Amino acid sequence: DGVKKITSNHKDNYKEIISINTYGDLKTAKAAQSSLDKAIEKSTVAIKQHSMDIGGDEKNKLIDDAYLIIGKAKFYKQEYIPAINTFNYIIRKSNNTETQSEAAIWATLCQQQLNNKESLKQNILKLEEDYYLNKEQEAVLFEIKAELAIKEKNFEAAKDYLIKAVRQGRQKNKKTRCYYILGQLSLITNDQQNALRYFDQVVKKNPKYDMVFSAKLKRASSYLPELNDFEK
């Protein structure tokens, strides 16, 4: 419920390169606070009542999930340092490699939101060298690397990462946003032909009205008389 509230209230500024994710601002985080607090509360109760920690080894596999929910709820509340502490605890305590990778990804997302560039780069390196990532986790890592490349104005590298994120990811909304950003970056790098192709993909995926409208405007602005049909 909390994440849905944040996502539905997210506003994009199409005059700038949009973000891949829809985390909203502090105002939207506050609007979702009661739902996120409830998630933390219920997960904490679950840990207290059902933890089976025997000799430092947790036997109840669902406890990892409860800690992940707590960490993610703190992230969406924009309490990034407490969220990092929770994710680091999961990395230390969990015996499940996929759970450890998930926690490491979310800890990296926290560093991204905090604009801690050096810590972010260190986390990216660790994810590449020390963790086994499934396809969905790899997609998120490519998204993180794409947004870092955009901040550093390395637009060609960002496009490569976004294409990889689209191939690996499964979430339709994220793929659509990646296509929109690919279109924006193609216009910036004077690649009108690919810009047209990417904005076509956005329109085909039929996202919310304002994105479709903006994609159609951008598609028109990518017109090249020597390559495109004027009547169309």
C-alpha positions in Angstrom: 0.0 0.0 0.0 2.8 2.4 0.9 4.7 1.8 -2.3 1.6 2.2 -4.4 0.8 5.6 -2.7 4.4 6.8 -3.4 4.3 5.5 -7.0 0.9 7.0 -7.8 1.9 10.4 -6.4 5.2 10.5 -8.3 5.5 13.5 -10.7 7.9 13.5 -13.6 9.6 16.6 -15.0 9.8 15.8 -18.7 12.0 18.8 -19.4 14.8 16.9 -17.6 16.0 13.3 -17.9 13.5 11.4 -15.8 14.5 8.8 -13.2 14.1 5.1 -13.8 12.4 4.6 -10.4 9.4 6.4 -8.9 10.5 7.0 -5.3 8.8 10.4 -5.0 9.9 13.1 -2.7 9.7 13.6 1.1 6.1 14.8 0.8 5.0 11.5 -0.9 7.0 9.5 1.6 5.1 11.2 4.5 1.8 10.4 2.8 2.7 6.7 2.8 4.2 6.7 6.3 1.4 5.0 8.2 1.4 2.0 5.8 5.2 1.8 5.9 5.2 2.0 9.7 2.6 -0.8 9.9 4.8 -3.0 7.7 7.8 -2.4 10.0 5.6 -3.1 13.1 4.2 -6.3 11.7 7.6 -7.6 10.5 9.1 -6.8 13.9 6.4 -8.8 15.7 6.9 -11.7 13.3 10.7 -11.7 14.1 10.1 -11.6 17.8 7.5 -14.3 17.8 8.9 -16.7 15.2 12.6 -16.3 15.1 14.4 -19.7 15.6 18.0 -18.4 16.2 19.9 -21.5 17.3 23.6 -20.9 18.0 23.6 -17.8 15.9 22.0 -19.6 12.9 18.5 -18.6 11.9 16.4 -21.7 11.2 13.2 -19.9 10.1 13.8 -18.8 6.5 10.9 -16.3 6.6 12.8 -14.2 9.1 15.0 -12.9 6.3 11.9 -11.7 4.4 10.7 -9.9 7.5 14.1 -8.0 7.8 14.0 -7.2 4.1 10.5 -5.7 4.5 11.8 -3.6 7.4 14.8 -2.4 5.3 12.6 -1.6 2.3 10.0 0.3 4.4 12.8 2.4 5.9 14.1 3.1 2.3 10.7 4.3 1.1 10.4 6.4 4.2 13.7 8.0 3.0 15.4 6.9 6.2 18.4 5.7 4.3 21.0 5.3 7.0 18.8 3.1 9.2 17.8 1.2 6.0 21.5 0.6 5.2 22.1 -0.7 8.8 19.2 -3.2 8.3 20.5 -4.4 4.9 24.0 -4.8 6.2 22.6 -6.9 9.1 20.9 -9.2 6.6 24.1 -9.5 4.6 26.0 -10.6 7.8 23.3 -12.9 9.3 21.6 -14.5 6.3 22.7 -17.9 5.0 20.8 -17.4 1.7 23.0 -16.0 -1.1 20.0 -14.6 -3.0 18.8 -12.8 0.1 22.3 -11.4 0.7 22.4 -10.2 -2.9 19.0 -8.5 -2.5 20.1 -6.7 0.6 23.3 -5.6 -1.0 21.3 -4.2 -4.0 19.0 -2.2 -1.7 22.0 -0.9 0.4 23.5 0.3 -2.9 20.2 2.0 -3.8 20.4 3.8 -0.5 23.8 5.1 -1.3 22.5 6.3 -4.7 19.7 8.2 -3.0 22.1 9.8 -0.6 24.3 10.9 -3.5 27.3 9.2 -1.9 29.2 8.7 -5.1 32.3 7.0 -3.7 30.3 4.6 -1.5 28.0 3.9 -4.5 31.0 3.0 -6.7 32.4 0.7 -4.0 29.1 -1.0 -3.6 28.7 -1.5 -7.4 32.2 -3.1 -7.5 31.3 -5.4 -4.6 28.1 -6.5 -6.3 30.0 -7.3 -9.4 32.8 -9.2 -7.7 31.4 -10.7 -4.5 27.7 -11.5 -5.2 25.8 -13.8 -7.5 22.9 -11.9 -8.9 19.7 -13.3 -10.6 18.4 -11.6 -13.7 16.1 -9.2 -11.9 18.9 -8.1 -9.6 21.3 -7.7 -12.6 18.6 -5.4 -14.2 18.6 -3.2 -11.0 22.4 -3.0 -11.0 22.3 -1.9 -14.7 19.8 0.7 -13.7 22.0 2.0 -10.9 25.0 2.1 -13.3 22.9 3.9 -15.9 21.8 6.7 -13.5 25.4 7.1 -12.3 26.6 7.4 -15.9 23.9 10.0 -16.6 25.0 12.1 -13.6 28.6 11.9 -14.9 27.2 12.9 -18.4 28.6 9.7 -19.9 25.5 9.3 -22.0 26.7 6.6 -24.4 27.6 4.3 -21.4 24.2 5.1 -19.9 22.4 4.0 -23.0 24.3 0.7 -23.0 23.4 0.0 -19.4 19.7 0.9 -20.0 19.5 -1.5 -23.0 20.9 -4.2 -20.7 18.4 -3.3 -18.0 15.5 -3.6 -20.5 16.8 -7.1 -21.6 17.2 -8.4 -18.0 14.2 -6.8 -16.3 10.6 -8.0 -16.2 8.7 -4.9 -14.9 6.7 -3.3 -17.7 6.7 0.1 -16.0 10.4 0.2 -15.6 11.1 -1.0 -19.1 8.8 1.8 -20.4 10.7 4.4 -18.4 14.0 3.0 -19.6 12.8 3.4 -23.2 11.8 7.0 -22.5 15.2 7.8 -21.0 16.9 6.1 -24.0 14.9 8.4 -26.3 15.9 11.4 -24.2 19.6 10.4 -24.3 19.4 9.7 -28.0 18.1 13.2 -28.6 20.9 14.7 -26.5 23.5 12.7 -28.5 22.0 13.7 -31.8 20.8 10.2 -32.6 17.4 11.2 -33.9 16.7 7.9 -35.6 17.0 5.8 -32.5 15.2 8.5 -30.5 12.2 8.0 -32.8 12.4 4.2 -32.3 12.6 4.5 -28.5 9.7 6.9 -28.2 7.7 4.6 -30.5 8.3 1.8 -27.9 7.0 4.1 -25.1 3.8 4.9 -27.0 3.2 1.2 -27.8 3.5 0.2 -24.1 0.6 2.7 -23.3 1.8 4.1 -20.0 0.1 7.0 -18.1 -1.3 9.8 -20.2 1.4 12.5 -19.5 4.2 10.1 -20.5 2.4 9.1 -23.7 1.8 12.8 -24.6 5.4 13.7 -23.9 6.7 10.8 -25.9 4.6 11.8 -28.9 6.0 15.4 -28.6 9.5 14.1 -28.4 8.9 11.7 -31.3 7.8 14.6 -33.4 10.9 16.6 -32.4 13.1 13.7 -33.6 11.9 14.1 -37.2 14.7 14.1 -39.8 13.5 15.0 -43.4 16.2 12.8 -45.0 15.2 9.7 -43.0 11.6 10.0 -42.1 8.3 10.4 -44.0 6.9 13.9 -43.4 3.2 12.9 -43.9 3.6 10.2 -41.2 
